[in-house]
């Protein structure tokens, strides 16, 4: 029987081999952003950046609200993306 540590290491190794590349799409609920997300959804992990509220990005993207004019907000959001997805942006 595998130890808990061996199980975790195996799971991490297996998931690392199946990770999709990550892309970030700004304006993700707009016409172009939506089309980009729908076209790339099967091959990439997608984080969609957009203003707060309706309309929302397609469900294929993780929605992150951002004020793109705020340097602090941009730093915060990309810090969160790196924390969740690692440095593979």
N, C-alpha and C positions, 0 to 999 in steps of 0.2 A: 504494500500500500504506500502511495506517495505521501510525503509530508506536506503540510500546508505550504511551506516555502517552495517546494518543488512544483506544486500545483500552480502557484502564483507565477513562478518563473516560466513555466510552460505556457500558461495563458498569455503572458506578456510577449513571449517569443512568437507565439502563433498570431497574436493580434498585430504585432509589428510587421509581419510578413503580408498581412492583408489590408494594411492601411491604404486608403485612397489618397492621392495628392489633395492638398487643401487649396481652394481658391477663395478669394474674398471679392464680392461683387458690390460695388457702391451703386446706389440708385436701384436697388434690387426689386422694388415694386413698380418701377417704370416699365415702359414698353421694351426698351433694349435690355434692361437688367433681367426682366422676366424671361425674355427670349434666350438670353445667355444661360440662365439657370436651367431652364427646361432642356436646352441643348446639351448641357454638360452634366446633368444630374446623375446619370448612371456611372460615370467614370470618375467623379470627383466628390469630395466632401466640400460642401459649399456653405459659406457664411455670408448672409446677405445683410448689408448695411443700408439703413434707411432712416428717414424721419420717424418720429413717434406717431402712432396712429394709423388709421386707414389711408390708403390701401396697404396691404401687407404683402411681403414677398411670397412667392409660391411655396407650398409646403415642403418642397424638396430642399429648401435652404433653411438653415438655422437663422432666425431673425434676430438681429442686434440693432437696437436703436442708437443713433449717434447724431450729434450736432457737428457736422463736418467742418463748420467754421470755427470750432473751439479746439485749440491745440491740446488743452487738457483732456477733453473728451476723446479726441483721437488717440492720445497716449493711453488713456484708461481702457478704451475698447481693444486696442491692439495688445495691451498687457493681458487682458482677459482672454483674448483669442490664443495668445502664446501659452498662457497657463493651462487652458483646456486642451489645446491641440499640439503644443510643443512648438519648436522653432521651424516647423515645416511649411511655413506660409509661402 
